[in-house]
C-alpha cells in the first residue's frame, strides 16, 4: 500500500546514526517525489519514540506512514498510535530500523530494516588489521546493503 502522508522519528541530531539515517531517509523520499516529510527527533529510547509520535500526531493527525530510526523508538510509537485509536498497519504503516529483538515483541510485529552487522564487523576487522600491517593505507569507504524485513506493521 502506498502512504501519502509520511513522517519520520529521527535519532538525536548530534549523533552520526541519527544524522545518517535522517539524511538517507530524506534523500530516498525526495527521489520518490516527497520533498517535505515531517520530522520529530527522538533519543533512541521507547519513551523518546512515544514523545516523538505524540508530536507527529499533533502536527498531522492524518499521517499514514512513519519511518522510525530504531526499533525501540518504533515500539514507543506503536504504543501511542494504539492509544490514539490508530490501527497499524490499516491506518498507519510503521517501519523501524535495526531488526532487534524488540521488533518481534511489538504487536503487530514490526517491519524493520536489517543491517548486515556480521558483514560490517568482518569488514571493520579486516580494515583495522590491514591498517595495522600498513599504516600508509588510505581510509576506505564500504557501503553495505540493508534488507527490509516485512512483518505486520507495514
C-alpha positions as CSV (number, residue, x, y, z in Angstrom):
1,X,0.0,0.0,0.0
2,X,1.3,3.5,-0.7
3,X,1.5,6.1,2.1
4,X,0.8,9.7,1.2
5,X,1.4,11.5,4.5
6,X,4.7,10.2,5.7
7,X,6.7,11.3,8.8
8,X,9.8,10.1,10.5
9,X,11.0,9.8,14.0
10,X,14.7,10.5,13.7
11,X,17.5,9.8,16.2
12,X,19.3,12.5,18.0
13,X,20.7,15.2,15.6
14,X,24.0,15.2,17.4
15,X,24.8,11.5,16.7
16,X,26.2,10.0,13.5
17,X,23.5,7.4,13.4
18,X,20.7,10.0,13.8
19,X,22.2,12.2,11.1
20,X,22.9,9.4,8.6
21,X,19.6,7.7,8.9
22,X,17.7,11.0,8.6
23,X,19.8,12.1,5.6
24,X,19.3,8.7,3.9
25,X,15.5,8.8,4.5
26,X,15.1,12.3,3.2
27,X,17.2,11.5,0.1
28,X,15.1,8.5,-0.6
29,X,11.8,10.3,-0.1
30,X,12.9,13.2,-2.3
31,X,13.8,10.8,-5.1
32,X,10.2,9.5,-4.9
33,X,8.6,12.9,-5.0
34,X,8.2,13.6,-1.3
35,X,10.1,16.9,-0.8
36,X,8.6,17.5,2.6
37,X,8.5,15.0,5.4
38,X,7.5,15.8,9.0
39,X,10.4,15.0,11.4
40,X,10.3,14.6,15.2
41,X,13.5,13.9,17.0
42,X,13.8,11.0,19.5
43,X,16.6,9.7,21.7
44,X,16.7,6.1,20.6
45,X,14.5,5.1,23.7
46,X,11.0,3.8,23.9
47,X,9.9,6.9,25.8
48,X,11.6,9.1,23.1
49,X,9.6,7.3,20.5
50,X,6.4,7.9,22.4
51,X,7.0,11.6,22.8
52,X,8.1,12.0,19.1
53,X,5.0,10.1,17.9
54,X,2.8,12.4,20.0
55,X,4.4,15.4,18.4
56,X,3.9,14.0,14.9
57,X,0.2,13.2,15.5
58,X,-0.4,16.7,16.9
59,X,1.2,18.2,13.8
60,X,-0.6,15.9,11.3
61,X,-3.4,13.7,12.7
62,X,-3.9,12.2,9.2
63,X,-0.4,10.8,8.8
64,X,-0.4,7.3,7.3
65,X,3.2,6.2,7.4
66,X,6.1,6.5,9.8
67,X,9.7,5.5,9.4
68,X,11.4,5.3,12.8
69,X,15.2,5.4,13.2
70,X,15.4,2.4,15.6
71,X,13.1,-0.4,16.7
72,X,12.9,0.7,20.4
73,X,11.5,4.1,19.4
74,X,9.1,2.3,17.0
75,X,7.8,0.3,19.9
76,X,7.0,3.5,21.7
77,X,5.4,4.9,18.6
78,X,3.2,1.9,18.3
79,X,2.0,2.3,21.8
80,X,1.0,5.9,21.2
81,X,-0.8,5.0,17.9
82,X,-2.7,2.3,19.7
83,X,-3.7,4.7,22.5
84,X,-4.8,7.2,19.8
85,X,-7.1,4.6,18.3
86,X,-5.0,4.3,15.1
87,X,-4.8,0.8,13.7
88,X,-1.4,-0.4,12.5
89,X,-1.0,-1.1,9.5
90,X,-4.5,-0.2,8.4
91,X,-4.4,3.5,9.4
92,X,-0.7,4.0,9.8
93,X,2.2,1.9,8.5
94,X,5.2,1.8,10.8
95,X,8.8,0.7,9.8
96,X,11.6,0.5,12.3
97,X,15.4,0.1,11.9
98,X,17.8,-2.5,13.3
99,X,15.8,-5.7,13.3
100,X,16.4,-6.0,17.0
101,X,14.6,-8.4,19.4
102,X,12.2,-5.6,20.1
103,X,10.8,-5.9,16.6
104,X,9.4,-9.4,17.4
105,X,7.9,-8.1,20.7
106,X,5.8,-5.5,19.0
107,X,2.1,-6.0,18.2
108,X,1.8,-6.2,15.3
109,X,5.3,-7.5,14.7
110,X,7.5,-4.7,13.4
111,X,8.5,-4.3,9.8
112,X,12.1,-3.2,10.0
113,X,15.4,-2.6,8.2
114,X,18.1,-5.1,9.0
115,X,21.8,-4.1,8.7
116,X,24.3,-6.8,7.8
117,X,26.1,-6.4,11.1
118,X,28.3,-9.5,10.8
119,X,29.5,-8.5,7.4
120,X,30.1,-4.9,8.7
121,X,32.1,-6.3,11.7
122,X,34.2,-8.5,9.5
123,X,35.0,-5.6,7.1
124,X,35.9,-3.4,10.0
125,X,38.2,-6.0,11.5
126,X,39.8,-6.5,8.1
127,X,40.4,-2.8,7.7
128,X,41.9,-2.4,11.1
129,X,44.3,-5.4,10.6
130,X,45.2,-4.1,7.1
131,X,45.9,-0.6,8.6
132,X,48.0,-2.1,11.4
133,X,50.1,-4.0,8.9
134,X,50.5,-1.0,6.6
135,X,49.8,2.4,8.3
136,X,50.2,4.2,5.0
137,X,46.9,2.6,3.7
138,X,44.2,5.2,3.0
139,X,40.9,5.1,4.7
140,X,38.3,3.0,2.8
141,X,34.6,3.6,2.5
142,X,32.4,0.5,2.3
143,X,28.7,0.5,1.5
144,X,26.5,-2.3,2.8
145,X,23.1,-3.2,1.5
146,X,20.4,-3.2,4.1
147,X,17.4,-5.6,4.0
148,X,13.8,-4.8,4.5
149,X,12.2,-7.4,6.8
150,X,8.5,-7.3,6.2
151,X,6.3,-8.2,9.2
152,X,2.9,-7.0,10.3
153,X,3.3,-3.2,10.8
154,X,3.6,-2.2,7.2
